Structures are given as structure tokens and as C-alpha cells.
Amino acid sequence: MRRKGIISRQAPKHLREEVLELIGDKELLSDREKAKRLYNLLGKLWNCTDTVPAEKYGVLVDDCLKPYCSKDTKYDIKPAKFTYAMLARNFRPSLKVFIELKKC
């Protein structure tokens, strides 16, 4: 069954670039609209097999994912297999909690 809006396999470059740009945005945690946009984009990339660029991997994992990730980022997630789907599955649940807290 294919769900509307979820991209399997390769995703358009502009979506992948926007995800990386939003994650790197220093205002992400203070701007609920940006957080919601990232949440929605990560939902679309839930099954995306594209690999996150190696030059972005360290920044994403160390600066952005580590505090929220349920896996051991040093041993369980390696750059060679770090896909946008993994990014979505590790980061999106925590982002949802953040967005819900910002409602108050």
C-alpha cells in the first residue's frame, strides 16, 4: 500500500536540501512554523533511500540528532548508511513532542 505524500526510494533534491537547511537553522527551536515544516518534510522522506551527504553527516548527528536520537549515534548509525529515512525516523518523533509543547 502506498501512502499519499510519502516518497519511497529517491526524493527530489529540493526537498532534501530544504530538510538540511531547516535542521541547520539556529532559529528552528524558537520558530514553531519552521519546526512544523521540517516535521512535514521528514514525514515525506520516511522511506527515502537517498544518503545524507557525508559532509553534513557529522554536523547532523553531533549537533542535531544526538540529544534526541534513541540509538547510539557512535555505533548504530554510520555515515555510509545514514539515509534520509533514518534521519526522519530518528528525529521526527522528538520533533513532534517539541511542536506539541510549543502549543502551550
Gaussian input, Z-matrix of N, CA and C with variables (Angstrom, degrees):
# hf/3-21g

backbone

0 1
 N
 C     1     B1
 C     2     B2     1     A1
 N     3     B3     2     A2     1     D1
 C     4     B4     3     A3     2     D2
 C     5     B5     4     A4     3     D3
 N     6     B6     5     A5     4     D4
 C     7     B7     6     A6     5     D5
 C     8     B8     7     A7     6     D6
 N     9     B9     8     A8     7     D7
 C    10    B10     9     A9     8     D8
 C    11    B11    10    A10     9     D9
 N    12    B12    11    A11    10    D10
 C    13    B13    12    A12    11    D11
 C    14    B14    13    A13    12    D12
 N    15    B15    14    A14    13    D13
 C    16    B16    15    A15    14    D14
 C    17    B17    16    A16    15    D15
 N    18    B18    17    A17    16    D16
 C    19    B19    18    A18    17    D17
 C    20    B20    19    A19    18    D18
 N    21    B21    20    A20    19    D19
 C    22    B22    21    A21    20    D20
 C    23    B23    22    A22    21    D21
 N    24    B24    23    A23    22    D22
 C    25    B25    24    A24    23    D23
 C    26    B26    25    A25    24    D24
 N    27    B27    26    A26    25    D25
 C    28    B28    27    A27    26    D26
 C    29    B29    28    A28    27    D27
 N    30    B30    29    A29    28    D28
 C    31    B31    30    A30    29    D29
 C    32    B32    31    A31    30    D30
 N    33    B33    32    A32    31    D31
 C    34    B34    33    A33    32    D32
 C    35    B35    34    A34    33    D33
 N    36    B36    35    A35    34    D34
 C    37    B37    36    A36    35    D35
 C    38    B38    37    A37    36    D36
 N    39    B39    38    A38    37    D37
 C    40    B40    39    A39    38    D38
 C    41    B41    40    A40    39    D39
 N    42    B42    41    A41    40    D40
 C    43    B43    42    A42    41    D41
 C    44    B44    43    A43    42    D42
 N    45    B45    44    A44    43    D43
 C    46    B46    45    A45    44    D44
 C    47    B47    46    A46    45    D45
 N    48    B48    47    A47    46    D46
 C    49    B49    48    A48    47    D47
 C    50    B50    49    A49    48    D48
 N    51    B51    50    A50    49    D49
 C    52    B52    51    A51    50    D50
 C    53    B53    52    A52    51    D51
 N    54    B54    53    A53    52    D52
 C    55    B55    54    A54    53    D53
 C    56    B56    55    A55    54    D54
 N    57    B57    56    A56    55    D55
 C    58    B58    57    A57    56    D56
 C    59    B59    58    A58    57    D57
 N    60    B60    59    A59    58    D58
 C    61    B61    60    A60    59    D59
 C    62    B62    61    A61    60    D60
 N    63    B63    62    A62    61    D61
 C    64    B64    63    A63    62    D62
 C    65    B65    64    A64    63    D63
 N    66    B66    65    A65    64    D64
 C    67    B67    66    A66    65    D65
 C    68    B68    67    A67    66    D66
 N    69    B69    68    A68    67    D67
 C    70    B70    69    A69    68    D68
 C    71    B71    70    A70    69    D69
 N    72    B72    71    A71    70    D70
 C    73    B73    72    A72    71    D71
 C    74    B74    73    A73    72    D72
 N    75    B75    74    A74    73    D73
 C    76    B76    75    A75    74    D74
 C    77    B77    76    A76    75    D75
 N    78    B78    77    A77    76    D76
 C    79    B79    78    A78    77    D77
 C    80    B80    79    A79    78    D78
 N    81    B81    80    A80    79    D79
 C    82    B82    81    A81    80    D80
 C    83    B83    82    A82    81    D81
 N    84    B84    83    A83    82    D82
 C    85    B85    84    A84    83    D83
 C    86    B86    85    A85    84    D84
 N    87    B87    86    A86    85    D85
 C    88    B88    87    A87    86    D86
 C    89    B89    88    A88    87    D87
 N    90    B90    89    A89    88    D88
 C    91    B91    90    A90    89    D89
 C    92    B92    91    A91    90    D90
 N    93    B93    92    A92    91    D91
 C    94    B94    93    A93    92    D92
 C    95    B95    94    A94    93    D93
 N    96    B96    95    A95    94    D94
 C    97    B97    96    A96    95    D95
 C    98    B98    97    A97    96    D96
 N    99    B99    98    A98    97    D97
 C   100   B100    99    A99    98    D98
 C   101   B101   100   A100    99    D99
 N   102   B102   101   A101   100   D100
 C   103   B103   102   A102   101   D101
 C   104   B104   103   A103   102   D102
 N   105   B105   104   A104   103   D103
 C   106   B106   105   A105   104   D104
 C   107   B107   106   A106   105   D105
 N   108   B108   107   A107   106   D106
 C   109   B109   108   A108   107   D107
 C   110   B110   109   A109   108   D108
 N   111   B111   110   A110   109   D109
 C   112   B112   111   A111   110   D110
 C   113   B113   112   A112   111   D111
 N   114   B114   113   A113   112   D112
 C   115   B115   114   A114   113   D113
 C   116   B116   115   A115   114   D114
 N   117   B117   116   A116   115   D115
 C   118   B118   117   A117   116   D116
 C   119   B119   118   A118   117   D117
 N   120   B120   119   A119   118   D118
 C   121   B121   120   A120   119   D119
 C   122   B122   121   A121   120   D120
 N   123   B123   122   A122   121   D121
 C   124   B124   123   A123   122   D122
 C   125   B125   124   A124   123   D123
 N   126   B126   125   A125   124   D124
 C   127   B127   126   A126   125   D125
 C   128   B128   127   A127   126   D126
 N   129   B129   128   A128   127   D127
 C   130   B130   129   A129   128   D128
 C   131   B131   130   A130   129   D129
 N   132   B132   131   A131   130   D130
 C   133   B133   132   A132   131   D131
 C   134   B134   133   A133   132   D132
 N   135   B135   134   A134   133   D133
 C   136   B136   135   A135   134   D134
 C   137   B137   136   A136   135   D135
 N   138   B138   137   A137   136   D136
 C   139   B139   138   A138   137   D137
 C   140   B140   139   A139   138   D138
 N   141   B141   140   A140   139   D139
 C   142   B142   141   A141   140   D140
 C   143   B143   142   A142   141   D141
 N   144   B144   143   A143   142   D142
 C   145   B145   144   A144   143   D143
 C   146   B146   145   A145   144   D144
 N   147   B147   146   A146   145   D145
 C   148   B148   147   A147   146   D146
 C   149   B149   148   A148   147   D147
 N   150   B150   149   A149   148   D148
 C   151   B151   150   A150   149   D149
 C   152   B152   151   A151   150   D150
 N   153   B153   152   A152   151   D151
 C   154   B154   153   A153   152   D152
 C   155   B155   154   A154   153   D153
 N   156   B156   155   A155   154   D154
 C   157   B157   156   A156   155   D155
 C   158   B158   157   A157   156   D156
 N   159   B159   158   A158   157   D157
 C   160   B160   159   A159   158   D158
 C   161   B161   160   A160   159   D159
 N   162   B162   161   A161   160   D160
 C   163   B163   162   A162   161   D161
 C   164   B164   163   A163   162   D162
 N   165   B165   164   A164   163   D163
 C   166   B166   165   A165   164   D164
 C   167   B167   166   A166   165   D165
 N   168   B168   167   A167   166   D166
 C   169   B169   168   A168   167   D167
 C   170   B170   169   A169   168   D168
 N   171   B171   170   A170   169   D169
 C   172   B172   171   A171   170   D170
 C   173   B173   172   A172   171   D171
 N   174   B174   173   A173   172   D172
 C   175   B175   174   A174   173   D173
 C   176   B176   175   A175   174   D174
 N   177   B177   176   A176   175   D175
 C   178   B178   177   A177   176   D176
 C   179   B179   178   A178   177   D177
 N   180   B180   179   A179   178   D178
 C   181   B181   180   A180   179   D179
 C   182   B182   181   A181   180   D180
 N   183   B183   182   A182   181   D181
 C   184   B184   183   A183   182   D182
 C   185   B185   184   A184   183   D183
 N   186   B186   185   A185   184   D184
 C   187   B187   186   A186   185   D185
 C   188   B188   187   A187   186   D186
 N   189   B189   188   A188   187   D187
 C   190   B190   189   A189   188   D188
 C   191   B191   190   A190   189   D189
 N   192   B192   191   A191   190   D190
 C   193   B193   192   A192   191   D191
 C   194   B194   193   A193   192   D192
 N   195   B195   194   A194   193   D193
 C   196   B196   195   A195   194   D194
 C   197   B197   196   A196   195   D195
 N   198   B198   197   A197   196   D196
 C   199   B199   198   A198   197   D197
 C   200   B200   199   A199   198   D198
 N   201   B201   200   A200   199   D199
 C   202   B202   201   A201   200   D200
 C   203   B203   202   A202   201   D201
 N   204   B204   203   A203   202   D202
 C   205   B205   204   A204   203   D203
 C   206   B206   205   A205   204   D204
 N   207   B207   206   A206   205   D205
 C   208   B208   207   A207   206   D206
 C   209   B209   208   A208   207   D207
 N   210   B210   209   A209   208   D208
 C   211   B211   210   A210   209   D209
 C   212   B212   211   A211   210   D210
 N   213   B213   212   A212   211   D211
 C   214   B214   213   A213   212   D212
 C   215   B215   214   A214   213   D213
 N   216   B216   215   A215   214   D214
 C   217   B217   216   A216   215   D215
 C   218   B218   217   A217   216   D216
 N   219   B219   218   A218   217   D217
 C   220   B220   219   A219   218   D218
 C   221   B221   220   A220   219   D219
 N   222   B222   221   A221   220   D220
 C   223   B223   222   A222   221   D221
 C   224   B224   223   A223   222   D222
 N   225   B225   224   A224   223   D223
 C   226   B226   225   A225   224   D224
 C   227   B227   226   A226   225   D225
 N   228   B228   227   A227   226   D226
 C   229   B229   228   A228   227   D227
 C   230   B230   229   A229   228   D228
 N   231   B231   230   A230   229   D229
 C   232   B232   231   A231   230   D230
 C   233   B233   232   A232   231   D231
 N   234   B234   233   A233   232   D232
 C   235   B235   234   A234   233   D233
 C   236   B236   235   A235   234   D234
 N   237   B237   236   A236   235   D235
 C   238   B238   237   A237   236   D236
 C   239   B239   238   A238   237   D237
 N   240   B240   239   A239   238   D238
 C   241   B241   240   A240   239   D239
 C   242   B242   241   A241   240   D240
 N   243   B243   242   A242   241   D241
 C   244   B244   243   A243   242   D242
 C   245   B245   244   A244   243   D243
 N   246   B246   245   A245   244   D244
 C   247   B247   246   A246   245   D245
 C   248   B248   247   A247   246   D246
 N   249   B249   248   A248   247   D247
 C   250   B250   249   A249   248   D248
 C   251   B251   250   A250   249   D249
 N   252   B252   251   A251   250   D250
 C   253   B253   252   A252   251   D251
 C   254   B254   253   A253   252   D252
 N   255   B255   254   A254   253   D253
 C   256   B256   255   A255   254   D254
 C   257   B257   256   A256   255   D255
 N   258   B258   257   A257   256   D256
 C   259   B259   258   A258   257   D257
 C   260   B260   259   A259   258   D258
 N   261   B261   260   A260   259   D259
 C   262   B262   261   A261   260   D260
 C   263   B263   262   A262   261   D261
 N   264   B264   263   A263   262   D262
 C   265   B265   264   A264   263   D263
 C   266   B266   265   A265   264   D264
 N   267   B267   266   A266   265   D265
 C   268   B268   267   A267   266   D266
 C   269   B269   268   A268   267   D267
 N   270   B270   269   A269   268   D268
 C   271   B271   270   A270   269   D269
 C   272   B272   271   A271   270   D270
 N   273   B273   272   A272   271   D271
 C   274   B274   273   A273   272   D272
 C   275   B275   274   A274   273   D273
 N   276   B276   275   A275   274   D274
 C   277   B277   276   A276   275   D275
 C   278   B278   277   A277   276   D276
 N   279   B279   278   A278   277   D277
 C   280   B280   279   A279   278   D278
 C   281   B281   280   A280   279   D279
 N   282   B282   281   A281   280   D280
 C   283   B283   282   A282   281   D281
 C   284   B284   283   A283   282   D282
 N   285   B285   284   A284   283   D283
 C   286   B286   285   A285   284   D284
 C   287   B287   286   A286   285   D285
 N   288   B288   287   A287   286   D286
 C   289   B289   288   A288   287   D287
 C   290   B290   289   A289   288   D288
 N   291   B291   290   A290   289   D289
 C   292   B292   291   A291   290   D290
 C   293   B293   292   A292   291   D291
 N   294   B294   293   A293   292   D292
 C   295   B295   294   A294   293   D293
 C   296   B296   295   A295   294   D294
 N   297   B297   296   A296   295   D295
 C   298   B298   297   A297   296   D296
 C   299   B299   298   A298   297   D297
 N   300   B300   299   A299   298   D298
 C   301   B301   300   A300   299   D299
 C   302   B302   301   A301   300   D300
 N   303   B303   302   A302   301   D301
 C   304   B304   303   A303   302   D302
 C   305   B305   304   A304   303   D303
 N   306   B306   305   A305   304   D304
 C   307   B307   306   A306   305   D305
 C   308   B308   307   A307   306   D306
 N   309   B309   308   A308   307   D307
 C   310   B310   309   A309   308   D308
 C   311   B311   310   A310   309   D309

   B1=1.4508
   B2=1.5279
   B3=1.2924
   B4=1.4645
   B5=1.5184
   B6=1.3192
   B7=1.4586
   B8=1.5177
   B9=1.3087
   B10=1.4518
   B11=1.5319
   B12=1.3156
   B13=1.4549
   B14=1.5196
   B15=1.3277
   B16=1.4591
   B17=1.5226
   B18=1.3096
   B19=1.4624
   B20=1.5262
   B21=1.3175
   B22=1.4608
   B23=1.5229
   B24=1.2918
   B25=1.4657
   B26=1.5223
   B27=1.3269
   B28=1.4618
   B29=1.5272
   B30=1.3374
   B31=1.4675
   B32=1.5228
   B33=1.3265
   B34=1.4656
   B35=1.5323
   B36=1.3131
   B37=1.4682
   B38=1.5250
   B39=1.3308
   B40=1.4636
   B41=1.5309
   B42=1.3322
   B43=1.4620
   B44=1.5222
   B45=1.3198
   B46=1.4749
   B47=1.5178
   B48=1.3360
   B49=1.4702
   B50=1.5237
   B51=1.3203
   B52=1.4647
   B53=1.5289
   B54=1.3284
   B55=1.4665
   B56=1.5274
   B57=1.3245
   B58=1.4651
   B59=1.5256
   B60=1.3191
   B61=1.4644
   B62=1.5253
   B63=1.3251
   B64=1.4629
   B65=1.5292
   B66=1.3258
   B67=1.4662
   B68=1.5223
   B69=1.3103
   B70=1.4578
   B71=1.5183
   B72=1.3241
   B73=1.4634
   B74=1.5320
   B75=1.2980
   B76=1.4745
   B77=1.5232
   B78=1.3380
   B79=1.4620
   B80=1.5260
   B81=1.3170
   B82=1.4624
   B83=1.5251
   B84=1.3190
   B85=1.4588
   B86=1.5235
   B87=1.3160
   B88=1.4621
   B89=1.5252
   B90=1.3068
   B91=1.4602
   B92=1.5286
   B93=1.3337
   B94=1.4631
   B95=1.5239
   B96=1.3209
   B97=1.4679
   B98=1.5279
   B99=1.3233
   B100=1.4708
   B101=1.5261
   B102=1.3256
   B103=1.4656
   B104=1.5295
   B105=1.3252
   B106=1.4659
   B107=1.5271
   B108=1.3343
   B109=1.4716
   B110=1.5278
   B111=1.3348
   B112=1.4645
   B113=1.5230
   B114=1.3167
   B115=1.4652
   B116=1.5312
   B117=1.3208
   B118=1.4674
   B119=1.5318
   B120=1.3329
   B121=1.4627
   B122=1.5243
   B123=1.3239
   B124=1.4638
   B125=1.5240
   B126=1.3246
   B127=1.4607
   B128=1.5166
   B129=1.3251
   B130=1.4641
   B131=1.5291
   B132=1.3316
   B133=1.4694
   B134=1.5320
   B135=1.3041
   B136=1.4672
   B137=1.5258
   B138=1.3248
   B139=1.4667
   B140=1.5219
   B141=1.3031
   B142=1.4602
   B143=1.5325
   B144=1.3276
   B145=1.4624
   B146=1.5233
   B147=1.3226
   B148=1.4646
   B149=1.5225
   B150=1.3140
   B151=1.4625
   B152=1.5220
   B153=1.3247
   B154=1.4653
   B155=1.5290
   B156=1.3406
   B157=1.4682
   B158=1.5337
   B159=1.3163
   B160=1.4655
   B161=1.5191
   B162=1.3405
   B163=1.4666
   B164=1.5243
   B165=1.3220
   B166=1.4706
   B167=1.5210
   B168=1.3285
   B169=1.4587
   B170=1.5317
   B171=1.3333
   B172=1.4667
   B173=1.5095
   B174=1.3110
   B175=1.4629
   B176=1.5178
   B177=1.3114
   B178=1.4652
   B179=1.5176
   B180=1.2994
   B181=1.4622
   B182=1.5180
   B183=1.3218
   B184=1.4575
   B185=1.5300
   B186=1.3163
   B187=1.4618
   B188=1.5167
   B189=1.3221
   B190=1.4602
   B191=1.5227
   B192=1.3112
   B193=1.4589
   B194=1.5176
   B195=1.3165
   B196=1.4658
   B197=1.5287
   B198=1.3320
   B199=1.4614
   B200=1.5263
   B201=1.3244
   B202=1.4575
   B203=1.5217
   B204=1.3058
   B205=1.4544
   B206=1.5283
   B207=1.3264
   B208=1.4584
   B209=1.5301
   B210=1.3243
   B211=1.4638
   B212=1.5219
   B213=1.3167
   B214=1.4558
   B215=1.5262
   B216=1.3139
   B217=1.4660
   B218=1.5196
   B219=1.3086
   B220=1.4625
   B221=1.5303
   B222=1.3292
   B223=1.4590
   B224=1.5270
   B225=1.3200
   B226=1.4603
   B227=1.5228
   B228=1.3209
   B229=1.4593
   B230=1.5209
   B231=1.3103
   B232=1.4603
   B233=1.5283
   B234=1.3361
   B235=1.4646
   B236=1.5239
   B237=1.3051
   B238=1.4628
   B239=1.5235
   B240=1.3115
   B241=1.4604
   B242=1.5284
   B243=1.2966
   B244=1.4613
   B245=1.5306
   B246=1.3115
   B247=1.4578
   B248=1.5236
   B249=1.3068
   B250=1.4675
   B251=1.5298
   B252=1.3229
   B253=1.4652
   B254=1.5302
   B255=1.3293
   B256=1.4683
   B257=1.5215
   B258=1.3137
   B259=1.4597
   B260=1.5207
   B261=1.3221
   B262=1.4644
   B263=1.5233
   B264=1.3022
   B265=1.4674
   B266=1.5237
   B267=1.3065
   B268=1.4600
   B269=1.5253
   B270=1.3091
   B271=1.4621
   B272=1.5267
   B273=1.3288
   B274=1.4597
   B275=1.5358
   B276=1.3428
   B277=1.4709
   B278=1.5306
   B279=1.3100
   B280=1.4643
   B281=1.5242
   B282=1.3118
   B283=1.4574
   B284=1.5260
   B285=1.3258
   B286=1.4664
   B287=1.5193
   B288=1.3201
   B289=1.4609
   B290=1.5258
   B291=1.3215
   B292=1.4599
   B293=1.5293
   B294=1.3134
   B295=1.4581
   B296=1.5341
   B297=1.3238
   B298=1.4661
   B299=1.5348
   B300=1.3216
   B301=1.4637
   B302=1.5303
   B303=1.3194
   B304=1.4702
   B305=1.5168
   B306=1.3506
   B307=1.4669
   B308=1.5168
   B309=1.3046
   B310=1.4689
   B311=1.5158
   A1=109.71
   A2=116.51
   A3=121.82
   A4=109.22
   A5=116.70
   A6=121.04
   A7=109.70
   A8=115.54
   A9=121.87
   A10=110.71
   A11=115.82
   A12=120.86
   A13=115.50
   A14=118.30
   A15=120.64
   A16=108.74
   A17=115.36
   A18=121.28
   A19=109.46
   A20=115.44
   A21=120.78
   A22=107.77
   A23=115.27
   A24=122.89
   A25=110.37
   A26=117.96
   A27=120.66
   A28=111.84
   A29=114.53
   A30=121.38
   A31=109.41
   A32=116.92
   A33=119.37
   A34=111.19
   A35=114.83
   A36=121.08
   A37=112.01
   A38=117.94
   A39=119.70
   A40=111.94
   A41=118.39
   A42=120.79
   A43=111.23
   A44=115.64
   A45=119.61
   A46=110.69
   A47=116.65
   A48=120.42
   A49=111.29
   A50=117.29
   A51=119.91
   A52=111.13
   A53=116.86
   A54=120.34
   A55=110.50
   A56=116.65
   A57=120.35
   A58=111.25
   A59=116.30
   A60=120.57
   A61=111.13
   A62=117.62
   A63=120.96
   A64=111.65
   A65=116.92
   A66=119.52
   A67=110.51
   A68=117.14
   A69=121.04
   A70=114.38
   A71=117.21
   A72=121.85
   A73=110.50
   A74=115.95
   A75=121.40
   A76=112.07
   A77=117.50
   A78=121.60
   A79=112.98
   A80=118.16
   A81=121.34
   A82=111.92
   A83=116.86
   A84=119.81
   A85=114.07
   A86=117.23
   A87=119.24
   A88=112.27
   A89=117.59
   A90=122.18
   A91=109.33
   A92=115.91
   A93=121.06
   A94=112.05
   A95=118.01
   A96=120.91
   A97=111.24
   A98=117.26
   A99=120.12
   A100=110.31
   A101=116.39
   A102=120.62
   A103=110.41
   A104=117.25
   A105=120.52
   A106=111.11
   A107=117.11
   A108=120.75
   A109=109.92
   A110=116.39
   A111=120.27
   A112=110.53
   A113=117.08
   A114=121.98
   A115=110.60
   A116=116.35
   A117=121.05
   A118=111.74
   A119=116.75
   A120=120.21
   A121=111.45
   A122=116.61
   A123=119.87
   A124=110.63
   A125=116.96
   A126=120.29
   A127=111.49
   A128=116.65
   A129=120.99
   A130=111.40
   A131=116.34
   A132=120.87
   A133=112.82
   A134=117.32
   A135=123.10
   A136=112.99
   A137=117.76
   A138=121.91
   A139=112.59
   A140=117.91
   A141=122.38
   A142=110.39
   A143=115.19
   A144=120.26
   A145=113.63
   A146=117.52
   A147=120.44
   A148=109.60
   A149=116.00
   A150=121.81
   A151=109.77
   A152=115.84
   A153=121.09
   A154=107.52
   A155=118.45
   A156=120.63
   A157=111.80
   A158=116.20
   A159=121.49
   A160=112.48
   A161=117.59
   A162=119.53
   A163=112.38
   A164=117.81
   A165=121.93
   A166=112.18
   A167=116.67
   A168=121.22
   A169=113.20
   A170=117.16
   A171=120.88
   A172=112.33
   A173=116.63
   A174=121.03
   A175=110.38
   A176=116.54
   A177=120.13
   A178=111.85
   A179=116.32
   A180=119.28
   A181=111.44
   A182=117.72
   A183=120.34
   A184=113.82
   A185=116.78
   A186=119.84
   A187=114.06
   A188=117.10
   A189=119.16
   A190=114.42
   A191=117.06
   A192=119.69
   A193=115.05
   A194=117.05
   A195=120.61
   A196=113.74
   A197=118.92
   A198=117.75
   A199=114.04
   A200=117.69
   A201=121.50
   A202=114.05
   A203=117.15
   A204=121.93
   A205=111.54
   A206=115.28
   A207=119.80
   A208=112.21
   A209=116.91
   A210=120.82
   A211=110.23
   A212=115.22
   A213=120.45
   A214=107.39
   A215=116.70
   A216=120.61
   A217=112.73
   A218=117.91
   A219=120.07
   A220=111.75
   A221=117.54
   A222=120.43
   A223=114.30
   A224=118.12
   A225=120.71
   A226=114.11
   A227=117.63
   A228=120.88
   A229=108.44
   A230=116.08
   A231=121.12
   A232=109.33
   A233=118.28
   A234=121.03
   A235=114.70
   A236=117.97
   A237=120.46
   A238=112.26
   A239=117.64
   A240=119.92
   A241=112.94
   A242=117.98
   A243=121.22
   A244=109.15
   A245=115.93
   A246=121.35
   A247=110.71
   A248=115.05
   A249=119.92
   A250=110.38
   A251=117.01
   A252=120.09
   A253=110.17
   A254=117.10
   A255=120.31
   A256=110.67
   A257=116.35
   A258=121.24
   A259=109.41
   A260=116.56
   A261=121.25
   A262=111.52
   A263=116.70
   A264=120.17
   A265=113.05
   A266=117.55
   A267=120.56
   A268=113.08
   A269=117.34
   A270=121.50
   A271=113.05
   A272=117.82
   A273=121.79
   A274=113.77
   A275=121.11
   A276=119.43
   A277=113.12
   A278=117.82
   A279=120.87
   A280=110.98
   A281=116.29
   A282=120.88
   A283=110.17
   A284=116.90
   A285=120.23
   A286=110.59
   A287=117.30
   A288=121.43
   A289=109.89
   A290=116.45
   A291=121.58
   A292=110.87
   A293=117.25
   A294=121.24
   A295=110.37
   A296=116.49
   A297=120.09
   A298=111.15
   A299=116.91
   A300=120.39
   A301=111.32
   A302=116.65
   A303=120.86
   A304=112.43
   A305=118.02
   A306=121.29
   A307=110.97
   A308=115.66
   A309=120.92
   A310=113.12
   D1=131.94
   D2=-179.96
   D3=-103.51
   D4=127.92
   D5=179.22
   D6=-93.48
   D7=138.51
   D8=-178.02
   D9=-62.04
   D10=130.66
   D11=175.76
   D12=91.68
   D13=-18.94
   D14=179.99
   D15=-87.49
   D16=129.06
   D17=-176.29
   D18=-97.30
   D19=123.02
   D20=173.98
   D21=-100.93
   D22=150.21
   D23=-177.63
   D24=68.35
   D25=-128.22
   D26=-175.16
   D27=-86.07
   D28=142.35
   D29=179.06
   D30=-108.67
   D31=155.76
   D32=176.51
   D33=-58.96
   D34=142.94
   D35=-176.07
   D36=-59.13
   D37=-38.15
   D38=-177.31
   D39=-64.07
   D40=-32.17
   D41=176.99
   D42=-70.50
   D43=-43.42
   D44=179.33
   D45=-63.36
   D46=-42.70
   D47=179.60
   D48=-65.18
   D49=-38.47
   D50=179.56
   D51=-65.57
   D52=-38.15
   D53=177.11
   D54=-60.61
   D55=-47.91
   D56=-179.68
   D57=-63.48
   D58=-38.62
   D59=179.00
   D60=-65.71
   D61=-43.70
   D62=-179.97
   D63=-66.40
   D64=-40.68
   D65=179.82
   D66=-64.48
   D67=-36.35
   D68=179.85
   D69=-80.11
   D70=-7.06
   D71=-177.79
   D72=-71.58
   D73=124.38
   D74=-178.92
   D75=-66.83
   D76=-21.54
   D77=-178.55
   D78=-90.41
   D79=0.73
   D80=-175.08
   D81=-54.02
   D82=-44.77
   D83=-176.18
   D84=-77.57
   D85=-8.26
   D86=176.44
   D87=-109.37
   D88=-7.00
   D89=-177.61
   D90=-116.49
   D91=102.06
   D92=-176.76
   D93=-61.64
   D94=-35.51
   D95=-179.25
   D96=-66.02
   D97=-39.89
   D98=176.59
   D99=-65.79
   D100=-40.31
   D101=178.82
   D102=-63.67
   D103=-40.70
   D104=177.81
   D105=-65.78
   D106=-39.67
   D107=178.46
   D108=-62.51
   D109=-44.85
   D110=178.22
   D111=-62.48
   D112=-42.55
   D113=178.64
   D114=-57.45
   D115=-45.71
   D116=179.86
   D117=-66.10
   D118=-42.15
   D119=178.45
   D120=-63.26
   D121=-42.55
   D122=179.45
   D123=-63.65
   D124=-32.32
   D125=175.45
   D126=-63.29
   D127=-38.73
   D128=178.43
   D129=-68.39
   D130=-31.23
   D131=-177.03
   D132=-93.47
   D133=14.92
   D134=-175.26
   D135=-54.41
   D136=-34.08
   D137=-179.30
   D138=-115.97
   D139=17.71
   D140=-175.85
   D141=-73.09
   D142=127.38
   D143=-176.98
   D144=-92.87
   D145=-0.82
   D146=177.95
   D147=-63.70
   D148=142.38
   D149=179.83
   D150=-89.30
   D151=137.62
   D152=175.84
   D153=-65.67
   D154=134.26
   D155=-179.59
   D156=-53.49
   D157=138.32
   D158=-176.80
   D159=-57.07
   D160=-36.85
   D161=-179.28
   D162=-68.81
   D163=-19.87
   D164=178.77
   D165=-93.41
   D166=-20.02
   D167=-174.02
   D168=-55.18
   D169=-52.83
   D170=-176.75
   D171=-60.24
   D172=-43.00
   D173=179.99
   D174=-64.52
   D175=-45.31
   D176=-178.79
   D177=-62.91
   D178=-47.93
   D179=-176.04
   D180=-71.05
   D181=-50.90
   D182=-175.72
   D183=-70.51
   D184=-43.14
   D185=-174.96
   D186=-89.50
   D187=-32.56
   D188=-171.26
   D189=-110.93
   D190=-48.51
   D191=-173.03
   D192=-82.58
   D193=-37.10
   D194=-171.79
   D195=-50.24
   D196=-45.56
   D197=-179.32
   D198=-66.09
   D199=-22.34
   D200=-174.03
   D201=-109.47
   D202=-16.07
   D203=-170.88
   D204=-75.62
   D205=137.50
   D206=179.82
   D207=-84.74
   D208=-9.52
   D209=-179.56
   D210=-103.24
   D211=161.29
   D212=174.86
   D213=-74.87
   D214=107.84
   D215=-173.82
   D216=-65.94
   D217=-22.54
   D218=-178.50
   D219=-78.14
   D220=-35.35
   D221=-173.62
   D222=-111.61
   D223=-31.74
   D224=-174.67
   D225=-88.14
   D226=-25.31
   D227=-177.28
   D228=-119.56
   D229=118.52
   D230=-178.91
   D231=-116.31
   D232=147.33
   D233=-176.74
   D234=-55.32
   D235=-35.81
   D236=-176.31
   D237=-65.34
   D238=-24.56
   D239=-177.96
   D240=-120.39
   D241=16.38
   D242=-177.45
   D243=-84.84
   D244=98.95
   D245=-177.07
   D246=-97.83
   D247=169.19
   D248=176.01
   D249=-65.48
   D250=-29.86
   D251=175.40
   D252=-63.10
   D253=-42.98
   D254=177.72
   D255=-64.49
   D256=-40.11
   D257=177.07
   D258=-58.87
   D259=-47.62
   D260=-179.45
   D261=-62.80
   D262=-45.35
   D263=-175.48
   D264=-71.52
   D265=-26.99
   D266=179.32
   D267=-88.79
   D268=-29.16
   D269=-171.83
   D270=-102.37
   D271=-33.92
   D272=-172.85
   D273=-62.51
   D274=-43.73
   D275=179.97
   D276=-58.86
   D277=-41.25
   D278=178.59
   D279=-68.37
   D280=-35.03
   D281=178.94
   D282=-65.55
   D283=-36.48
   D284=177.50
   D285=-62.76
   D286=-44.00
   D287=178.01
   D288=-60.04
   D289=-44.22
   D290=179.16
   D291=-59.69
   D292=-45.64
   D293=-178.90
   D294=-64.39
   D295=-40.54
   D296=178.10
   D297=-63.64
   D298=-38.91
   D299=178.63
   D300=-67.49
   D301=-32.64
   D302=-179.22
   D303=-72.19
   D304=-14.22
   D305=178.45
   D306=-66.43
   D307=-33.46
   D308=-175.71
   D309=-69.10

